[in-house]
Amino acid sequence: MSLSLTPAAAQHVARSLAKRGRGLGLRLAVKTSGCSGFAYALEFVDALNADDQCFESHGTTLIVDAKSLPMLAGTELDFVREGLNEGFKFHNPNAKAQCGCGESFAV
């Protein structure tokens, strides 16, 4: 099982961590929410939890807890700019359906 960041996502996370002045990486988790059942949650990590798994991608660490890992295995996190909008896009092979905004999904 692995997770990855595109070069654009890794660069965005690295810049954000540098601006923040601290942090080990970015946590990607799943929470029950949204119109499709589950939603992605992102936060910076200053300390690891006992059940965390770390994935290194383009020099940046992506951190996932054991509970979220089965639903996120194989996911690639991208950072895209579309016109005036920018943000993360999730390419999750486990998602069987997702809402129109791309923020929630079903497995």
N, C-alpha and C positions, 0 to 999 in steps of 0.2 A: 504494500500500500504506500502510495506517496501522494503528495500535494506539491504544486509548483506555482511560481509566480512568473509572469512574462517579464522580459527585461524592463518594459515600461512600468509595470507594477512594482518591481523590485526597486527601481530608481525612485519612484514616488515615495515608497515606504522609507527608504534610506534617507531621503531628503527630509521627510517629516520627523523621523527619529533624531536627525542631526539638529533640526530646528527646535525640537522639544528638549534636547540636551541630555537625554537618557533613554533607556529602553533596550530590551533584548531582542525585540522583534514585534511582529503583528500576530495577534490571536484571531483565528477564524473559528467561529463556533456556530452551532445551530440552536435556535430557540423555537418553542412552539408559539407561532404567531402568524399573522398574515392571512390573506384570503385563500392560499393554497395549503396551509397547514404548518409549514416551517419557514423561518426567516433566517437569513445570515446575520451574524453579529460580528463586528470587527472592533478590536480595541488594542491599544499598545500594551505590551507586557514589560513590567519591571522585575518580576520574580516568577519563576516557574512553579507550577503546582506538581504534586507527586505523580499525577496521571497524565501529564502533558507529553506530547510527542512533538519533536522539532524536525522541521524539514528545511534544509538549506537550498536556496535557489537564487542564483545570480548574486551571491554574496549577502543575501538577506534571509532572515529566519522567519518562517511561518510556523506558528505554534497552534496545536489542536489538542483539545482534551479527548480522553478516551471515549466518552459518551458520544461526541459529535463525529469522531473519526469514521465510523461505518457509513454515515450518510455523506461524508465529504471525500472519501477515498477516490483518488484520481482527478480531483478538481484542480483546474488551473484558474488562477486569479489574474485578471488583466486590469489595466488602468487605461481608459480611453477618453479621448476628447472628441465630442461630436458637436460642432458649432460652438456655442457659448457654454455648453454643458461638459462637465468632466466627472468621472467617477469610476468605481470598480465595477467590473463585469465578471460574473461567475460562470465558468464553463464546467458544469457538474454532470458527469456521465450517469450519476445515480438519480437525477431528477427526472421523474416521469411526466411532470407537468409543472408549469410555472405561471404566475400571474402576469398580466400585461406589463407591469412595471419592472419585472425581473427581480424584485426584492424577496419574493416568497416562492416556495416550491413544494412539491409533493413527491414522496418516494414510494 
